[in-house]
Structures are given as structure tokens and as C-alpha cells.
């Protein structure tokens, strides 16, 4: 059974940077290239939203317009770790960040995942979340 554990959250000043990590256990979801991986976030009173996604094996990658150009999703297959790096942080980036894994990847290939990556119901396995606060 796949388990995901996020880390790297904390308090960051506006304009600063952070790197979140998500380590998989129970099965090397990244090295076997069977899973699509995503980063989501949820602020208090708001719905969970997709931040970035990556198809099986590490590419292609997808980003929400709100973080395009400021975020990079990457993975280290040997370490079974998914990363999310963000810079130029804004107050609206404050949220609990979750990583998620999907074996079905939207039910098809890359084209299907391109349409499905940002939907929470695409993913069957979730981490517990790591909180990010942004101070001015």
C-alpha cells in the first residue's frame, strides 16, 4: 500500500521561496513510473485546488495559472520523492499543501491526464498535508 508523507512547510516571507517534499513508502511510486503525481493546496474555507501535476516517469508537467512560472514540480526516482519548489511567494499561496498519487492518471494517457491532473478525484492516495504560511 502506497503512503505519502509531505514535509517542508512552514512560515515564509512574501517574496520568498520554499521547497516541499513528498516521500512515498510501501511502493516506489516514482521509480516504477506507474503513477501520476500531483500537488494540491487547500486554504481555510476554500476547495482543494491543483497546483501542479506530473505524468508517469516525470513528464510532462502541468501547472495552475496562479503558480505558472513560480513553481516547479520534480521528482527523484531513486529517493521516491516528489518536490514542489515555489518562489516569489504571495499571501494567496498560504494553505495546507498535499501530495497525491494516481495510478489511473485520469483513465488514459497523457492527453487524459492533461485534462484530469487538477481534479482531486483523479488521485486515490493522499498525504496528510504540510502547512505553508506567508507573512508580509
C-alpha atoms as one frame of an Amber mdcrd trajectory, in Angstrom:
protein
   0.000   0.000   0.000   1.345   3.377  -1.013   1.752   6.008   1.677   2.790
   9.608   1.133   4.337  11.969   3.665   4.849  15.656   2.977   7.369  17.940
   4.638   8.947  21.330   4.155   6.086  23.586   5.119   6.425  26.478   7.500
   6.354  30.230   7.595   7.835  32.068   4.641   8.051  35.775   3.970   6.235
  37.160   0.992   8.592  37.097  -1.961  10.493  34.169  -0.511  10.876  30.592
  -1.641  10.165  27.121  -0.354  10.632  23.515  -1.320   8.102  20.915  -0.304
   8.927  17.231  -0.330   6.693  14.188  -0.562   8.195  10.819   0.222   6.451
   7.660  -0.824   6.626   4.449   1.132   5.241   0.972   0.737   5.887   1.063
  -3.001   8.288   3.074  -5.062   5.661   5.008  -6.950   8.164   7.101  -8.797
  10.825   4.614  -9.803   8.294   2.255 -11.337   6.737   5.070 -13.387   3.243
   3.725 -12.836   1.843   6.742 -11.067   0.995  10.303 -11.881   1.714  12.659
  -9.024   0.156  15.933  -8.032   0.469  18.771  -5.560  -2.702  20.342  -4.235
  -3.421  23.022  -1.688  -6.359  23.980   0.422  -6.825  27.240   2.258  -9.362
  27.594   5.084 -12.880  27.864   3.707 -11.775  27.054   0.164 -11.851  23.984
  -2.003  -8.786  21.888  -2.595  -7.109  23.038  -5.786  -4.470  21.561  -8.027
  -1.141  23.353  -8.023   0.998  21.102 -10.199   0.961  17.642 -11.682   3.405
  15.336 -13.363   2.727  12.389 -15.628   4.230   8.937 -15.169   8.002   8.977
 -15.250   8.393  12.690 -14.682   6.972  14.429 -17.709   5.062  16.249 -18.939
   4.281  18.620 -16.109   1.253  20.800 -15.571   0.707  23.934 -13.512  -2.174
  26.039 -12.352  -2.035  29.509 -13.912  -1.741  31.033 -10.449   1.700  29.442
  -9.986   2.885  29.168 -13.592   6.428  30.494 -13.789   6.836  30.435  -9.996
   6.567  26.720  -9.304   8.468  23.634 -10.368   7.342  20.076  -9.768  10.087
  17.492  -9.926  10.886  14.044  -8.690  13.861  11.979  -7.613  13.025   8.431
  -8.566  15.888   6.923  -6.602  14.668   8.631  -3.439  10.995   8.047  -4.246
  10.473  11.719  -3.539   8.339  14.332  -5.219   9.187  18.004  -4.853   7.417
  21.287  -5.288   9.570  24.388  -5.419   7.902  27.761  -5.349   9.342  31.244
  -5.401   8.004  34.774  -5.241   5.510  33.575  -2.678   2.362  35.602  -2.199
  -0.155  35.803   0.603  -2.585  33.799  -1.505  -0.140  30.870  -1.598  -0.767
  30.250   2.100  -2.529  26.899   2.508  -2.072  23.307   3.503  -0.255  21.547
   0.688  -0.916  17.926  -0.160   0.760  15.499  -2.494  -1.256  12.802  -4.185
  -0.711   9.746  -6.350  -2.818   8.367  -9.140  -2.301   5.077 -10.889  -5.172
   5.613 -13.304  -3.955   9.086 -14.323  -7.369  10.150 -15.482  -8.141   6.885
 -17.209  -5.965   7.292 -20.267  -2.627   8.527 -21.493  -1.054  11.924 -21.362
  -3.963  13.652 -23.039  -6.412  12.327 -20.473  -4.141  13.325 -17.622  -3.715
  16.796 -19.107  -7.448  17.301 -18.547  -7.635  15.486 -15.235  -4.485  16.417
 -13.335  -6.035  19.213 -11.309  -9.096  17.277 -10.160  -8.792  15.787  -6.664
 -10.850  12.760  -7.699  -8.125  11.781 -10.165  -5.978  10.710  -7.212  -6.514
   7.779  -4.890  -3.687   8.250  -2.399  -3.037  11.390  -0.381  -0.548  12.582
   2.162  -1.511  14.243   5.409  -0.516  17.722   4.260   2.043  20.317   5.262
   1.065  23.851   6.142   2.543  26.906   4.490   2.021  30.392   5.872   3.174
  33.522   4.106   3.982  36.577   6.163   4.217  40.110   4.878
